[in-house]
Amino acid sequence: MLRLDSVSYTYPQAATPAVADVNLAVRPGQLVLCTGRSGCGKSTLVRLLNGLAPQYYHGFLTGRALIDGHDTRERSLTEISALVGTLFQNPETQFFALTVEDEAAVSLECRGVESSVCVTAVRNALKELGLENLAAQSVLKLSEGQKQKVALAGLLAAHPKALVLDEPSANLDPQSTLELADTLRRLKDMGLALFVADHRFSWLRDLADHVLVMDGGRIVAEGDFDLLDDAALRARHGLRSAIWHDPRQDLPGAETAEAVASFTIHDLSFAFGKKPTLFDGLDLTFPGGGITVLAGPNGCGKTTLARLSAGLLKCKGASFAWRGQNLPERGRARQVGLVLQNADHQLRMDSVRAELTDALAGLPQDESSARVEGFLEAYGLAALAERHPQSLSGGEKQRLSVAAAMIRQPGVVFLDEPTSGLDGENMHRMGEDLRRAAKAGTAVVVITHDLEFMGEICDCIVPLTGKASTQSNA
């Protein structure tokens, strides 16, 4: 169904190929997994398999990229998209409608599918992914994991012959990841050809039929999933763990941590407008000098709690305190840092150096300059100091966002999915960065579904249930 024959591809103005001499085939009813360190060429393979390269990205392609036996250069993107559905790493980039139901129906409506057929297809796709109760919800109000499910529902409703998925587990909680695996298993049984590019791959152990490891734009190893059990191979190519382990039951609660300094939330109640209450009299404590994971299913309110804590959302009656001192809403952001899940949403200057300098606005210039230089070195950004933030890789953007938050030396910092889309090498580096901040006394709070990262660096856990949370760990 999907095939690359001796394909090399070079982006416009690039000096070297993004991928070179690649051969692969994905047959109906087969799932092929592709993994590798950031920048290895996985996303380029995705674009070759769905026709975006070279039809949208242009550039120079040698060899043949085939879909259902036809060269992608001989078909329009409209024709290709009817056969191959693509789930992008950032689902927002493929949204066209405002509600969940409308978004799932977009592709069918654009093709003029009869209304009754469209309604049935959309209803079935939403049910398949457990989204029936969110049909009328605005896509703008969803968690990142829920957005990903909506994008996938839109693809399933159109009944493609193949699916290409770019980092599909990056924003999903563990339960949703297992549910996605079940969905892909059913799609395999239905005869779809599936290509998955992912840094996190342990969830695909019993599902992947063939594995490709890429590095430097080339396939450097391939075989069945057992290939990834080789620790030396994983270390050599910056890969994640091949074992699915859930550390949430092993981590102690934050209330057991002994800490002189802590960040506390008392009597927090909050709801969005007239929607059901999200928090009802919530009391929480996050110890300073350690790393706490704020855990819970997609949509339970983890990101909302972080935004409330940083003062980006308003609430009445609740109190927020650091080291026993109350933090009023005005000025709270000076003590409570927040690193957003999508780094692009908070990087706004024209260089890496300027981004860090801007975070220290108000400090004397000599003190600011010295601290910026120190953080450029500590976070491995010195060689990138004059680069535009939007020219960086995903992992580099994440490190810059963390550095910009930490350089202000906040008492507490919330990091929303800091390892989303990171390979094993960059995940370990992120862990080192956060350990350094915690050692300096900061209360580091990580919002993450990344079980490997959670088990590696987190000291304790604060769970959110998402059903008008009232739990207390204080």
C-alpha positions as CSV (number, residue, x, y, z in Angstrom):
1,M,0.0,0.0,0.0
2,L,2.8,2.4,1.0
3,R,6.2,2.0,-0.5
4,L,9.5,3.9,-0.9
5,D,12.0,2.6,-3.4
6,S,15.6,3.9,-3.0
7,V,14.2,7.3,-2.0
8,S,16.4,10.3,-1.2
9,Y,14.9,13.7,-0.6
10,T,16.4,17.2,-0.1
11,Y,14.5,20.2,1.0
12,P,14.8,23.4,-0.9
13,Q,18.0,25.4,-0.1
14,A,19.3,22.4,2.0
15,A,22.8,21.3,1.3
16,T,22.3,17.6,2.1
17,P,19.4,15.2,1.9
18,A,17.0,14.9,4.8
19,V,16.7,11.2,4.0
20,A,18.9,9.1,1.8
21,D,18.5,5.8,0.0
22,V,15.4,4.7,2.0
23,N,13.6,1.5,1.1
24,L,10.4,0.5,3.0
25,A,7.0,-1.0,2.4
26,V,3.8,-1.0,4.5
27,R,1.4,-3.6,3.4
28,P,-2.4,-3.7,4.2
29,G,-2.9,-5.1,7.7
30,Q,0.6,-4.2,8.7
31,L,2.0,-1.7,11.2
32,V,5.5,-0.4,10.6
33,L,7.2,1.6,13.5
34,C,9.9,4.2,12.7
35,T,12.0,5.6,15.6
36,G,15.2,7.5,16.1
37,R,16.8,10.6,17.6
38,S,15.3,14.0,16.9
39,G,16.2,15.2,13.4
40,C,16.9,11.7,12.1
41,G,14.4,12.0,9.2
42,K,11.2,10.5,10.7
43,S,9.0,13.5,9.9
44,T,10.4,13.6,6.4
45,L,9.3,10.0,5.9
46,V,5.8,10.9,7.0
47,R,5.8,13.7,4.4
48,L,7.0,11.4,1.7
49,L,4.4,8.8,2.5
50,N,1.5,11.2,2.4
51,G,2.7,13.2,-0.7
52,L,3.5,16.5,1.1
53,A,7.1,16.0,0.0
54,P,7.7,17.0,-2.6
55,Q,4.2,18.3,-3.7
56,Y,3.9,20.8,-0.8
57,Y,7.5,21.2,0.5
58,H,8.9,21.0,-3.0
59,G,12.6,20.1,-3.0
60,F,14.3,17.3,-4.9
61,L,13.3,13.6,-4.8
62,T,15.0,10.7,-6.3
63,G,13.7,7.1,-6.3
64,R,9.9,6.4,-6.1
65,A,7.3,7.1,-3.4
66,L,4.3,4.9,-4.2
67,I,0.8,4.8,-2.8
68,D,-1.4,1.9,-3.9
69,G,1.1,1.3,-6.7
70,H,1.0,4.9,-8.1
71,D,3.8,7.4,-7.9
72,T,2.9,10.3,-5.6
73,R,4.2,12.8,-8.1
74,E,1.5,11.6,-10.5
75,R,-1.4,12.2,-8.1
76,S,-2.8,15.4,-6.6
77,L,-2.8,15.8,-2.8
78,T,-6.6,15.7,-2.9
79,E,-6.4,12.2,-4.4
80,I,-3.7,11.1,-2.0
81,S,-5.5,12.4,1.1
82,A,-8.5,10.2,0.2
83,L,-6.3,7.2,0.5
84,V,-3.8,8.2,3.2
85,G,-4.9,9.9,6.5
86,T,-2.2,11.7,8.4
87,L,-2.2,12.4,12.2
88,F,0.3,15.2,12.7
89,Q,2.3,15.7,16.0
90,N,0.5,19.0,16.7
91,P,-3.2,18.3,15.9
92,E,-4.1,22.0,16.0
93,T,-2.4,22.3,12.6
94,Q,-5.1,20.2,10.9
95,F,-8.2,21.7,12.5
96,F,-10.7,23.6,10.4
97,A,-13.9,23.6,12.5
98,L,-14.8,24.9,16.0
99,T,-16.6,21.9,17.5
100,V,-15.5,18.3,17.9
101,E,-18.4,16.9,15.8
102,D,-17.9,19.5,13.0
103,E,-14.1,18.8,12.9
104,A,-14.7,15.1,12.6
105,A,-17.0,15.8,9.6
106,V,-14.8,18.3,7.7
107,S,-13.1,15.9,5.3
108,L,-16.4,14.2,4.4
109,E,-18.3,17.4,3.9
110,C,-15.5,18.7,1.6
111,R,-15.9,15.7,-0.5
112,G,-19.6,16.1,-0.8
113,V,-20.6,13.0,1.1
114,E,-24.3,12.6,1.7
115,S,-25.4,14.1,5.0
116,S,-26.9,10.8,6.4
117,V,-23.7,8.9,5.6
118,C,-21.6,11.7,7.1
119,V,-23.5,11.7,10.3
120,T,-23.2,7.9,10.8
121,A,-19.5,7.9,10.0
122,V,-18.8,10.7,12.4
123,R,-20.9,9.2,15.2
124,N,-19.0,5.9,14.8
125,A,-15.6,7.5,14.7
126,L,-16.3,9.5,17.9
127,K,-17.6,6.4,19.6
128,E,-14.5,4.5,18.6
129,L,-12.4,7.0,20.4
130,G,-14.6,7.7,23.4
131,L,-15.5,11.2,22.3
132,E,-19.3,10.9,22.1
133,N,-19.8,13.2,25.2
134,L,-17.6,15.9,23.7
135,A,-19.4,16.2,20.3
136,A,-20.6,19.7,20.9
137,Q,-17.4,20.9,22.7
138,S,-15.2,23.6,21.3
139,V,-11.9,22.2,20.0
140,L,-10.3,25.2,21.6
141,K,-11.3,24.0,25.1
142,L,-9.8,20.5,24.8
143,S,-6.7,19.2,26.3
144,E,-3.8,18.3,23.9
145,G,-4.6,14.6,24.2
146,Q,-8.3,15.2,23.5
147,K,-7.3,17.3,20.4
148,Q,-5.3,14.4,19.1
149,K,-8.2,12.0,19.5
150,V,-10.5,14.5,17.6
151,A,-8.0,14.7,14.7
152,L,-7.8,10.9,14.6
153,A,-11.6,10.7,14.6
154,G,-11.7,12.9,11.5
155,L,-9.4,10.5,9.8
156,L,-11.3,7.4,10.7
157,A,-14.6,8.9,9.6
158,A,-13.2,9.2,6.1
159,H,-12.3,5.5,5.9
160,P,-8.8,5.8,4.4
161,K,-6.8,2.8,3.3
162,A,-3.7,3.8,5.2
163,L,-2.8,5.9,8.2
164,V,0.5,7.8,8.8
165,L,0.9,8.9,12.5
166,D,3.6,11.3,13.6
167,E,4.3,11.0,17.4
168,P,0.8,9.8,18.2
169,S,1.5,9.0,21.9
170,A,3.2,12.3,22.7
171,N,0.1,14.0,24.3
172,L,-1.8,10.9,25.5
173,D,-2.2,9.7,29.1
174,P,-1.2,6.1,29.7
175,Q,-4.8,4.8,29.5
176,S,-5.5,6.7,26.3
177,T,-2.2,5.3,24.8
178,L,-3.4,1.7,25.5
179,E,-6.8,2.6,24.0
180,L,-5.0,3.9,20.9
181,A,-3.1,0.7,20.7
182,D,-6.4,-1.2,20.7
183,T,-7.8,1.1,18.0
184,L,-4.8,0.5,15.8
185,R,-5.1,-3.2,16.3
186,R,-8.7,-3.1,15.1
187,L,-7.6,-1.0,12.1
188,K,-4.9,-3.5,11.3
189,D,-7.5,-6.3,11.4
190,M,-9.6,-4.3,9.0
191,G,-6.7,-4.2,6.5
192,L,-5.4,-0.7,6.9
193,A,-1.7,-0.1,6.4
194,L,-0.3,1.8,9.4
195,F,3.0,3.8,9.6
196,V,3.9,5.1,13.1
197,A,6.8,7.5,13.8
198,D,7.3,7.8,17.5
199,H,10.0,8.4,20.1
200,R,7.9,6.5,22.7
201,F,7.4,3.0,21.3
202,S,7.1,0.6,24.3
203,W,3.3,0.6,23.8
204,L,3.7,-0.9,20.4
205,R,5.6,-4.0,21.4
206,D,2.8,-6.4,20.6
207,L,1.5,-4.4,17.7
208,A,4.4,-3.5,15.4
209,D,5.2,-5.9,12.6
210,H,8.4,-4.3,11.5
211,V,10.7,-1.7,13.1
212,L,13.0,0.9,11.4
213,V,15.7,2.8,13.3
214,M,16.9,6.0,11.6
215,D,19.9,8.2,12.2
216,G,21.3,10.9,10.0
217,G,18.5,10.4,7.4
218,R,19.3,6.7,6.8
219,I,17.8,3.5,8.1
220,V,20.6,2.1,10.3
221,A,18.8,-0.9,11.7
222,E,15.5,-2.8,11.1
223,G,13.8,-6.0,12.2
224,D,11.1,-7.1,14.5
225,F,10.4,-5.3,17.8
226,D,12.9,-7.3,19.8
227,L,15.6,-5.2,17.9
228,L,14.8,-2.4,20.4
229,D,15.6,-4.5,23.4
230,D,19.3,-4.0,22.6
231,A,20.4,-1.4,25.2
232,A,23.6,-0.6,23.2
233,L,21.6,0.1,20.1
234,R,19.2,2.4,22.0
235,A,22.1,4.3,23.6
236,R,23.9,4.6,20.2
237,H,20.9,6.2,18.5
238,G,19.4,8.2,21.4
239,L,16.3,6.0,21.8
240,R,13.8,5.6,24.6
241,S,13.1,2.6,26.7
242,A,11.5,-0.5,25.1
243,I,9.8,-1.5,28.3
244,W,6.4,-0.2,29.4
245,H,6.6,0.4,33.2
246,D,4.1,2.5,35.2
247,P,5.8,4.1,38.2
248,R,2.7,5.9,39.5
249,Q,1.9,3.3,42.2
250,D,5.6,3.3,43.3
251,L,5.9,7.1,43.8
252,P,5.1,8.4,47.3
253,G,2.5,11.1,47.8
254,A,3.8,14.7,48.1
255,E,2.5,14.9,51.6
256,T,5.3,12.4,52.7
257,A,8.0,14.7,51.4
258,E,9.9,16.6,54.1
259,A,10.6,20.1,52.9
260,V,11.1,23.4,54.7
261,A,10.0,25.3,51.6
262,S,6.8,24.4,49.8
263,F,4.2,25.8,47.5
264,T,0.6,25.4,48.8
265,I,-2.8,25.8,47.3
266,H,-5.8,26.1,49.7
267,D,-9.5,26.0,49.1
268,L,-9.3,26.2,45.3
269,S,-12.7,26.1,43.5
270,F,-13.0,26.8,39.8
271,A,-15.2,26.2,36.8
272,F,-15.1,27.6,33.2
273,G,-18.2,29.8,32.9
274,K,-21.4,27.7,33.4
275,K,-19.6,24.4,32.8
276,P,-19.4,21.8,35.6
277,T,-17.1,22.5,38.5
278,L,-13.5,21.4,37.9
279,F,-12.1,22.0,41.4
280,D,-14.1,22.2,44.6
281,G,-12.2,23.2,47.7
282,L,-8.9,21.7,46.5
283,D,-5.9,21.7,48.9
284,L,-2.5,20.8,47.6
285,T,1.1,21.0,48.6
286,F,4.2,20.8,46.4
287,P,7.5,20.4,48.2
288,G,10.5,22.6,47.4
289,G,13.8,21.1,46.5
290,G,12.2,18.2,44.7
291,I,10.3,17.2,41.6
292,T,6.6,16.4,41.8
293,V,4.5,14.9,39.1
294,L,1.0,16.2,38.7
295,A,-0.7,13.2,37.2
296,G,-4.2,12.5,35.9
297,P,-6.1,11.6,32.7
298,N,-6.5,13.9,29.7
299,G,-8.9,16.7,30.5
300,C,-8.8,16.4,34.3
301,G,-7.6,20.0,34.8
302,K,-3.8,19.7,35.2
303,T,-3.0,22.5,32.8
304,T,-5.8,24.6,34.2
305,L,-4.3,24.2,37.7
306,A,-0.9,25.3,36.5
307,R,-2.4,28.4,34.8
308,L,-4.4,29.3,38.0
309,S,-1.2,28.9,40.0
310,A,0.7,31.2,37.7
311,G,-2.1,33.8,37.7
312,L,-3.0,33.4,34.1
313,L,-6.5,32.4,35.0
314,K,-8.5,34.2,37.7
315,C,-10.3,32.6,40.6
316,K,-11.9,33.8,43.9
317,G,-11.4,32.6,47.4
318,A,-8.4,30.4,46.9
319,S,-5.0,31.2,48.5
320,F,-1.6,30.4,47.0
321,A,1.5,30.6,49.2
322,W,5.3,30.0,48.9
323,R,7.2,29.3,52.1
324,G,4.2,30.3,54.1
325,Q,3.9,33.8,52.4
326,N,0.7,34.5,50.5
327,L,1.1,35.2,46.8
328,P,-1.5,37.7,45.6
329,E,-2.8,37.4,42.0
330,R,-0.9,40.5,40.9
331,G,2.8,39.7,40.6
332,R,2.4,36.0,41.4
333,A,4.0,35.1,38.1
334,R,7.3,36.4,39.5
335,Q,7.3,33.6,42.0
336,V,5.5,30.9,39.9
337,G,7.0,30.0,36.6
338,L,5.1,28.2,33.8
339,V,6.5,26.3,30.8
340,L,3.7,25.7,28.3
341,Q,3.4,22.4,26.4
342,N,3.8,24.1,23.1
343,A,7.0,26.1,23.3
344,D,6.0,28.2,20.2
345,H,3.3,29.8,22.4
346,Q,5.8,31.5,24.6
347,L,8.9,32.1,22.5
348,R,8.6,35.6,21.1
349,M,12.1,37.3,20.8
350,D,14.4,37.2,17.7
351,S,17.3,35.3,19.3
352,V,17.9,32.7,22.0
353,R,20.0,35.3,23.9
354,A,17.2,37.9,23.7
355,E,14.7,35.4,25.0
356,L,16.7,34.8,28.2
357,T,17.5,38.5,28.5
358,D,13.8,39.4,28.2
359,A,12.9,37.0,31.0
360,L,15.2,39.1,33.3
361,A,13.7,42.5,32.4
362,G,14.2,44.8,35.3
363,L,17.5,43.5,36.6
364,P,20.7,45.6,36.3
365,Q,22.4,45.0,32.9
366,D,25.6,43.6,34.4
367,E,23.8,41.1,36.6
368,S,21.4,40.1,33.8
369,S,24.2,39.6,31.3
370,A,26.2,37.4,33.6
371,R,23.2,35.2,34.4
372,V,22.2,34.9,30.7
373,E,25.7,33.7,29.9
374,G,25.6,31.2,32.7
375,F,22.3,29.8,31.6
376,L,23.3,29.5,28.0
377,E,26.1,27.3,29.1
378,A,24.2,25.3,31.7
379,Y,21.3,24.5,29.3
380,G,23.5,23.7,26.3
381,L,22.4,26.7,24.3
382,A,25.6,28.7,24.0
383,A,26.2,27.6,20.4
384,L,22.6,28.6,19.6
385,A,22.7,32.0,21.3
386,E,22.2,34.1,18.1
387,R,19.7,31.7,16.4
388,H,16.1,32.7,16.1
389,P,14.0,30.6,18.5
390,Q,11.7,29.5,15.7
391,S,14.6,28.0,13.8
392,L,15.4,25.5,16.6
393,S,14.4,21.9,16.8
394,G,11.6,20.8,19.1
395,G,14.0,19.6,21.8
396,E,16.0,22.9,21.6
397,K,12.9,25.0,21.9
398,Q,11.9,23.0,25.0
399,R,15.2,23.6,26.6
400,L,15.0,27.3,25.9
401,S,11.6,27.5,27.4
402,V,12.7,25.8,30.5
403,A,15.8,28.0,30.7
404,A,13.7,31.2,30.3
405,A,11.5,30.1,33.2
406,M,14.3,29.0,35.5
407,I,16.5,32.1,34.9
408,R,14.1,34.2,36.9
409,Q,14.8,31.8,39.9
410,P,11.1,31.2,40.7
411,G,10.1,29.5,43.9
412,V,7.9,27.1,42.0
413,V,7.7,26.2,38.3
414,F,5.1,24.1,36.5
415,L,6.2,22.3,33.3
416,D,3.4,21.1,31.0
417,E,4.6,17.9,29.1
418,P,8.2,19.1,28.9
419,T,9.3,15.9,27.1
420,S,6.6,15.8,24.5
421,G,8.3,14.8,21.2
422,L,11.8,14.4,22.9
423,D,14.0,11.4,22.1
424,G,15.8,9.5,24.8
425,E,18.9,11.6,24.7
426,N,17.0,14.9,25.1
427,M,14.8,13.4,27.7
428,H,17.8,12.6,29.9
429,R,19.1,16.2,29.3
430,M,15.8,17.6,30.4
431,G,15.9,15.5,33.5
432,E,19.3,16.9,34.4
433,D,18.1,20.5,33.9
434,L,15.2,19.9,36.3
435,R,17.3,18.2,38.8
436,R,19.6,21.2,38.9
437,A,16.7,23.5,39.5
438,A,15.3,21.4,42.2
439,K,18.7,21.1,43.9
440,A,18.7,24.9,44.0
441,G,15.5,24.8,46.1
442,T,12.8,25.3,43.4
443,A,9.5,23.3,43.7
444,V,9.5,21.7,40.3
445,V,6.0,20.4,39.3
446,V,5.9,18.3,36.1
447,I,2.7,17.7,34.3
448,T,3.4,14.6,32.2
449,H,2.0,11.4,30.8
450,D,5.6,10.3,30.0
451,L,5.9,7.2,32.3
452,E,9.6,6.7,31.5
453,F,10.5,10.3,32.4
454,M,8.2,10.2,35.5
455,G,10.0,7.1,36.8
456,E,13.4,8.5,36.1
457,I,13.2,11.9,37.8
458,C,10.1,12.4,39.9
459,D,10.3,12.2,43.7
460,C,6.6,12.2,44.5
461,I,3.2,12.4,43.0
462,V,0.0,14.5,43.3
463,P,-2.9,12.8,41.4
464,L,-5.9,14.7,40.0
465,T,-9.1,12.7,39.2
466,G,-10.8,15.2,37.1
467,K,-14.2,14.8,38.7
468,A,-14.7,18.1,40.6
469,S,-11.3,17.4,42.4
470,T,-11.5,17.9,46.1
471,Q,-8.6,15.8,47.2
472,S,-6.1,17.2,49.7
473,N,-2.5,16.2,50.2
474,A,-1.7,19.0,52.5
